[in-house]
Amino acid sequence: MLMRKFYALASLWLLPTVTNLASSLPTSANESRLIKTDLVTVTLEKMYSGLDTPWAIALLPDNRLLVTQRDGELVLLDPNNPLEKKRITGLPEITAKGQGGLLDVVLDTDFTTNKTIYFTFSHAEAPGKVGTAIAKANLNLTSEPKLENLKILYSMSMKDNSGRHFGSRIVQAKDGTLFFTIGDRGTQPRAQDPFDPAGSVIRINTDGTIPADNPDPQGKNMLPEIWSIGHRNAQGATLNPVTHELWTISHGAKGGDEINIPQSGKNYGWPTISYGRNYSGSKIGVGQKAPGLEQPIYYWDPSIAPSGADFHKGKTIPEWTGNLFVGALKDQSLIRLTIKDNTVIEEERLFENELGRIRDVRYMHDGALWIATNDGDGSIYRILSAP
């Protein structure tokens, strides 16, 4: 495995603490610093801080920022009024349990016209039984922002009392359909059951119906909503801007984090095969390969605990065009991968142990790469070209 590490000088960022009776407000650093990377010198700008376990971010056309907080809050941040955090009302009931809560959020590709957003969350339909669900709503950006016309598009069957492995990344495909990931919910064998949504990539239409070109829309050999199975816990997912293929990044156990390009109806192996081991050190499944099971295009051993990921489209930093960026929780770094013909040929690690656990990574319409950290003082940064 190619691995090139970059060590930047640590710096101290002093931020004011601002509170009111309603909530602890984010702060805006209005500070930036230059970072020299392997290919280019960039500007790292701290945009907001003081957030409560942010999980996902989405930049609106007017440059205000949507942020999901895992405890169940969707908030709106305004760069013109950075000390104000507006709660967005109208969410469904969310069960914040373990790794679950309010998780991903994305804008519809036609958001400027339809004002639609999609979000995932941990949904309880009976006491103690939770699972991953996806919903859509119209975002009304009045002085008191709210969600309207809420509809739960899909809520997984076979819910249980586990607080682990919800998956939850959403990607809207080129044809408008929605991919989203569900983890194995902490029970390994579920990922190999084609009639269990756990450990799967799910694909639905934006109204919640099943696409006619899904692997088995009649549900004879697998659930009709399933696109692929055998995934442990994909908390990263994005669309390749050139090939328009879905890419997922999944947690392994003790090693074996994977990048896959899930194809229709295929099985990606967990837990029958893995490049990692159980946390006890024992062997997982039958080893690293088995007939009929797909291989990842890249893996990490030991684990980095990957989360959000996105491709850079090169608008502000041409040197990074087509590179895949992956946030690492355990390794507390932003990982840049050079891709050629769907193969990773180089790895660089940025900001190691400087910014904390990187939870989300998004290439936004302003041409910047945005990242969210979810340590105690959740922060939002963006990365631009140097002056």
C-alpha positions as CSV (number, residue, x, y, z in Angstrom):
1,M,0.0,0.0,0.0
2,L,1.3,3.4,-0.9
3,M,1.2,5.8,2.1
4,R,2.8,9.2,2.2
5,K,2.4,11.2,5.4
6,F,2.5,14.9,5.7
7,Y,3.2,16.5,9.1
8,A,2.1,20.2,9.4
9,L,3.1,22.4,12.3
10,A,0.4,22.5,14.9
11,S,-1.1,25.9,15.7
12,L,-3.3,27.2,18.5
13,W,-6.7,28.7,17.5
14,L,-8.2,30.8,20.2
15,L,-12.0,31.1,19.9
16,P,-14.5,33.1,22.0
17,T,-17.2,31.1,23.8
18,V,-20.7,32.5,23.1
19,T,-23.8,31.2,24.8
20,N,-27.4,32.3,25.3
21,L,-30.5,30.8,27.0
22,A,-31.5,28.9,23.9
23,S,-28.4,27.1,22.9
24,S,-24.6,27.1,22.7
25,L,-23.9,29.1,19.5
26,P,-21.2,28.2,17.0
27,T,-18.3,30.6,16.6
28,S,-16.6,31.7,13.5
29,A,-12.8,31.8,13.6
30,N,-12.3,34.1,10.6
31,E,-8.8,32.7,10.6
32,S,-6.9,30.9,8.0
33,R,-3.5,29.4,7.5
34,L,-1.4,28.1,4.7
35,I,-0.7,24.4,4.5
36,K,1.9,22.9,2.2
37,T,0.8,19.5,0.8
38,D,2.6,17.2,-1.6
39,L,1.1,18.8,-4.7
40,V,0.0,22.3,-3.7
41,T,-0.1,24.9,-1.0
42,V,-3.7,25.4,0.3
43,T,-5.6,27.7,2.6
44,L,-7.3,26.0,5.6
45,E,-10.1,28.2,6.9
46,K,-12.0,27.6,10.1
47,M,-15.6,28.6,9.5
48,Y,-17.6,27.5,12.6
49,S,-17.0,25.9,15.9
50,G,-19.0,25.0,19.0
51,L,-21.3,22.5,17.3
52,D,-22.7,19.4,19.1
53,T,-21.4,16.3,17.3
54,P,-22.0,17.4,13.7
55,W,-22.5,14.4,11.3
56,A,-23.1,15.9,7.9
57,I,-23.0,19.3,6.1
58,A,-24.7,20.7,3.0
59,L,-24.0,24.1,1.5
60,L,-27.1,26.0,0.2
61,P,-27.0,28.0,-3.0
62,D,-27.0,31.2,-0.9
63,N,-23.9,29.9,1.0
64,R,-25.7,29.2,4.3
65,L,-24.9,25.8,5.7
66,L,-27.1,23.0,6.9
67,V,-25.6,20.8,9.6
68,T,-27.0,17.7,11.2
69,Q,-26.2,17.2,14.9
70,R,-26.4,13.6,16.0
71,D,-28.6,14.3,19.0
72,G,-31.4,15.2,16.6
73,E,-31.0,18.8,15.6
74,L,-30.8,20.2,12.1
75,V,-29.3,23.7,12.2
76,L,-28.7,26.5,9.8
77,L,-25.5,28.6,9.9
78,D,-25.1,31.9,8.1
79,P,-21.6,33.3,7.3
80,N,-23.0,36.8,7.5
81,N,-24.2,36.2,11.0
82,P,-21.8,33.5,12.2
83,L,-22.7,33.7,15.9
84,E,-26.3,32.5,15.3
85,K,-27.4,28.9,15.1
86,K,-31.0,28.5,13.9
87,R,-32.8,25.3,14.7
88,I,-34.8,24.0,11.8
89,T,-38.2,22.6,13.0
90,G,-40.4,19.9,11.4
91,L,-38.1,16.9,11.8
92,P,-39.7,13.5,12.5
93,E,-39.1,11.8,15.9
94,I,-35.5,10.7,16.0
95,T,-34.1,8.1,18.4
96,A,-30.5,9.2,19.3
97,K,-29.0,5.9,20.5
98,G,-25.3,5.0,20.4
99,Q,-24.0,5.8,16.9
100,G,-27.6,6.6,15.8
101,G,-29.4,9.9,15.6
102,L,-29.8,12.5,12.9
103,L,-27.2,11.5,10.4
104,D,-26.7,12.4,6.7
105,V,-28.3,15.3,4.8
106,V,-28.1,16.2,1.0
107,L,-29.8,18.6,-1.3
108,D,-31.8,17.4,-4.2
109,T,-29.9,17.9,-7.5
110,D,-32.8,20.3,-8.4
111,F,-32.9,22.0,-5.1
112,T,-33.1,25.5,-6.5
113,T,-36.4,24.6,-8.0
114,N,-38.0,22.1,-5.6
115,K,-36.3,23.1,-2.3
116,T,-36.1,19.4,-1.4
117,I,-33.6,17.9,1.0
118,Y,-33.0,14.2,2.0
119,F,-31.8,13.0,5.4
120,T,-31.2,9.8,7.2
121,F,-31.9,9.1,10.9
122,S,-32.4,6.3,13.4
123,H,-36.1,5.5,13.4
124,A,-38.0,3.7,16.1
125,E,-41.3,2.1,15.3
126,A,-41.6,0.2,18.6
127,P,-40.1,0.8,22.0
128,G,-36.4,-0.2,21.9
129,K,-36.4,-1.2,18.2
130,V,-34.5,1.2,15.9
131,G,-33.1,1.2,12.4
132,T,-31.9,3.4,9.6
133,A,-34.6,5.5,7.7
134,I,-34.5,8.1,5.0
135,A,-36.9,11.0,4.6
136,K,-37.4,14.0,2.4
137,A,-38.9,17.4,3.0
138,N,-39.1,20.9,1.5
139,L,-36.9,23.4,3.2
140,N,-38.7,26.7,4.0
141,L,-36.1,29.3,4.7
142,T,-38.2,31.9,6.5
143,S,-37.0,33.8,9.5
144,E,-37.9,30.7,11.5
145,P,-36.7,27.9,9.1
146,K,-38.7,24.7,9.0
147,L,-39.3,21.5,7.1
148,E,-42.6,21.1,5.2
149,N,-44.2,18.2,3.4
150,L,-42.2,15.6,5.3
151,K,-42.3,12.1,4.0
152,I,-40.4,9.0,5.3
153,L,-39.4,7.3,2.1
154,Y,-38.0,4.1,3.6
155,S,-37.5,2.7,7.0
156,M,-35.6,-0.5,7.3
157,S,-37.4,-3.7,8.4
158,M,-36.0,-6.0,11.1
159,K,-35.2,-3.2,13.5
160,D,-33.4,-4.2,16.7
161,N,-32.1,-2.6,19.9
162,S,-28.5,-2.1,18.7
163,G,-27.0,1.3,18.7
164,R,-24.3,0.3,16.2
165,H,-23.6,0.5,12.5
166,F,-26.4,2.6,11.0
167,G,-24.4,3.4,7.8
168,S,-26.6,6.3,6.5
169,R,-24.7,8.1,3.7
170,I,-26.9,9.3,0.9
171,V,-26.0,9.8,-2.8
172,Q,-28.3,10.9,-5.5
173,A,-27.4,9.2,-8.8
174,K,-27.2,10.8,-12.2
175,D,-30.6,9.3,-13.0
176,G,-32.1,10.9,-9.9
177,T,-32.5,7.7,-7.9
178,L,-31.2,7.6,-4.3
179,F,-28.5,5.3,-3.0
180,F,-28.1,5.1,0.8
181,T,-26.1,2.7,3.0
182,I,-27.2,0.7,6.0
183,G,-24.7,-1.0,8.3
184,D,-24.9,-4.5,9.6
185,R,-26.3,-3.1,12.9
186,G,-23.5,-4.8,14.8
187,T,-24.6,-8.4,13.9
188,Q,-22.2,-9.7,11.2
189,P,-24.2,-12.4,9.6
190,R,-27.1,-10.0,8.7
191,A,-24.9,-8.5,5.9
192,Q,-25.0,-11.9,4.0
193,D,-28.8,-12.2,4.2
194,P,-30.4,-10.9,0.9
195,F,-33.8,-10.6,2.6
196,D,-32.3,-8.4,5.4
197,P,-31.6,-4.7,4.6
198,A,-28.7,-4.6,7.2
199,G,-25.3,-4.5,5.6
200,S,-26.6,-3.3,2.2
201,V,-26.7,-0.5,-0.2
202,I,-30.3,0.5,-0.8
203,R,-31.6,2.2,-4.0
204,I,-35.0,3.8,-4.3
205,N,-36.8,6.5,-6.3
206,T,-37.3,9.9,-4.8
207,D,-40.9,9.0,-4.0
208,G,-39.9,5.9,-2.1
209,T,-40.8,3.4,-4.9
210,I,-38.5,0.8,-6.2
211,P,-36.6,1.4,-9.5
212,A,-37.5,-1.0,-12.2
213,D,-33.8,-1.7,-13.0
214,N,-32.9,-2.7,-9.4
215,P,-31.3,-6.1,-9.2
216,D,-34.5,-7.9,-8.2
217,P,-37.5,-5.4,-8.2
218,Q,-39.9,-8.3,-7.7
219,G,-38.1,-9.4,-4.5
220,K,-37.8,-13.1,-5.5
221,N,-34.1,-13.5,-4.6
222,M,-33.5,-10.5,-2.5
223,L,-35.4,-7.5,-1.1
224,P,-36.5,-5.3,-4.0
225,E,-34.8,-2.2,-2.6
226,I,-31.4,-3.8,-2.3
227,W,-28.6,-2.8,-4.7
228,S,-25.7,-4.8,-3.2
229,I,-25.0,-6.7,0.0
230,G,-22.0,-7.7,2.1
231,H,-21.1,-4.3,3.5
232,R,-20.1,-3.9,7.2
233,N,-20.8,-0.2,7.8
234,A,-20.4,2.2,5.0
235,Q,-20.3,5.7,6.4
236,G,-18.7,7.2,3.3
237,A,-20.4,7.3,-0.1
238,T,-20.1,9.6,-3.2
239,L,-20.5,9.6,-6.9
240,N,-17.5,9.5,-9.2
241,P,-17.9,12.7,-11.3
242,V,-16.4,11.1,-14.4
243,T,-17.9,7.6,-14.5
244,H,-21.0,8.5,-12.4
245,E,-20.6,5.3,-10.4
246,L,-21.3,5.0,-6.7
247,W,-18.2,4.6,-4.5
248,T,-18.6,3.5,-0.9
249,I,-16.1,3.6,2.0
250,S,-16.8,1.1,4.8
251,H,-15.5,0.5,8.3
252,G,-13.7,-2.8,8.8
253,A,-13.2,-4.3,12.2
254,K,-9.6,-4.4,13.4
255,G,-8.3,-3.5,9.9
256,G,-10.0,-4.1,6.7
257,D,-11.6,-0.7,6.0
258,E,-12.7,-0.9,2.3
259,I,-13.4,1.2,-0.7
260,N,-15.8,-0.4,-3.1
261,I,-17.7,0.5,-6.3
262,P,-20.9,-1.4,-5.6
263,Q,-22.4,-3.0,-8.7
264,S,-26.0,-4.2,-9.2
265,G,-26.8,-7.4,-7.3
266,K,-23.2,-8.2,-6.2
267,N,-21.9,-9.3,-2.8
268,Y,-19.0,-7.5,-1.2
269,G,-18.1,-10.3,1.2
270,W,-18.6,-9.1,4.8
271,P,-18.2,-11.1,7.1
272,T,-17.3,-14.1,4.9
273,I,-14.2,-12.4,3.7
274,S,-12.2,-9.4,5.1
275,Y,-8.8,-7.9,5.2
276,G,-9.1,-7.3,8.9
277,R,-9.5,-9.4,12.0
278,N,-12.0,-9.3,14.9
279,Y,-11.2,-6.9,17.8
280,S,-10.2,-10.0,19.8
281,G,-7.6,-10.8,17.1
282,S,-9.4,-13.8,15.9
283,K,-9.9,-14.6,12.2
284,I,-12.9,-13.3,10.3
285,G,-14.7,-15.7,8.0
286,V,-12.7,-17.8,5.5
287,G,-10.0,-15.2,4.8
288,Q,-9.5,-12.5,2.2
289,K,-11.0,-14.1,-0.9
290,A,-13.8,-16.5,-1.8
291,P,-15.6,-17.4,-5.0
292,G,-18.5,-15.2,-5.9
293,L,-17.5,-12.4,-3.5
294,E,-16.2,-9.1,-4.7
295,Q,-12.8,-7.5,-3.8
296,P,-12.4,-3.9,-2.7
297,I,-10.5,-1.6,-4.9
298,Y,-8.5,-0.5,-1.8
299,Y,-8.3,-1.2,1.9
300,W,-6.6,-0.1,5.0
301,D,-5.0,-2.3,7.6
302,P,-4.7,-1.2,10.3
303,S,-8.1,0.6,10.3
304,I,-8.3,4.4,9.9
305,A,-12.1,4.4,10.8
306,P,-13.3,6.1,7.6
307,S,-16.3,8.3,7.4
308,G,-17.4,11.0,4.9
309,A,-15.8,11.1,1.4
310,D,-16.0,13.1,-1.8
311,F,-14.1,13.7,-5.1
312,H,-12.5,17.0,-5.8
313,K,-13.6,18.5,-9.0
314,G,-10.7,20.9,-9.3
315,K,-12.6,24.3,-9.4
316,T,-10.2,26.0,-7.0
317,I,-7.4,23.5,-6.7
318,P,-6.7,22.0,-10.2
319,E,-3.9,19.9,-8.8
320,W,-6.5,17.9,-6.9
321,T,-8.9,17.2,-9.8
322,G,-10.3,13.7,-9.6
323,N,-8.7,12.9,-6.2
324,L,-10.8,11.2,-3.6
325,F,-10.8,12.6,-0.1
326,V,-11.7,10.5,2.9
327,G,-12.2,11.6,6.5
328,A,-10.6,9.4,9.2
329,L,-12.1,9.2,12.7
330,K,-9.5,7.0,14.5
331,D,-6.5,8.4,12.6
332,Q,-7.8,12.0,12.8
333,S,-6.7,13.0,9.4
334,L,-7.9,13.8,5.9
335,I,-6.7,11.3,3.4
336,R,-6.1,12.2,-0.3
337,L,-6.1,9.4,-2.8
338,T,-4.9,9.7,-6.4
339,I,-7.1,7.6,-8.6
340,K,-6.3,6.2,-12.1
341,D,-8.6,3.7,-13.9
342,N,-10.5,3.0,-10.7
343,T,-7.2,2.1,-8.9
344,V,-5.6,4.0,-6.0
345,I,-2.1,4.8,-7.0
346,E,-1.0,7.2,-4.2
347,E,-2.1,8.2,-0.6
348,E,-1.3,11.4,1.3
349,R,-2.4,12.2,4.8
350,L,-3.3,15.7,5.8
351,F,-3.7,17.4,9.2
352,E,-2.8,14.3,11.2
353,N,-3.9,14.7,14.8
354,E,-4.5,18.4,14.3
355,L,-8.2,18.8,13.7
356,G,-9.6,15.8,15.5
357,R,-12.0,13.2,14.2
358,I,-13.1,14.1,10.7
359,R,-16.7,13.0,10.2
360,D,-17.8,14.6,6.9
361,V,-16.0,15.7,3.7
362,R,-17.9,17.5,0.9
363,Y,-16.8,19.2,-2.3
364,M,-19.2,22.2,-2.4
365,H,-20.5,24.4,-5.2
366,D,-18.1,27.2,-4.1
367,G,-15.2,25.0,-5.3
368,A,-14.0,24.4,-1.7
369,L,-13.5,21.1,0.0
370,W,-15.4,21.4,3.3
371,I,-14.8,19.1,6.3
372,A,-16.6,18.6,9.6
373,T,-15.1,17.4,12.9
374,N,-17.2,15.8,15.6
375,D,-15.0,16.0,18.7
376,G,-16.2,17.8,21.8
377,D,-16.0,21.2,20.0
378,G,-17.4,20.3,16.6
379,S,-16.0,22.5,13.9
380,I,-16.4,23.2,10.2
381,Y,-13.4,24.0,7.9
382,R,-13.0,24.7,4.2
383,I,-9.9,24.2,2.1
384,L,-9.2,26.6,-0.8
385,S,-6.3,27.4,-3.0
386,A,-3.6,29.6,-1.5
387,P,-3.6,33.3,-2.4
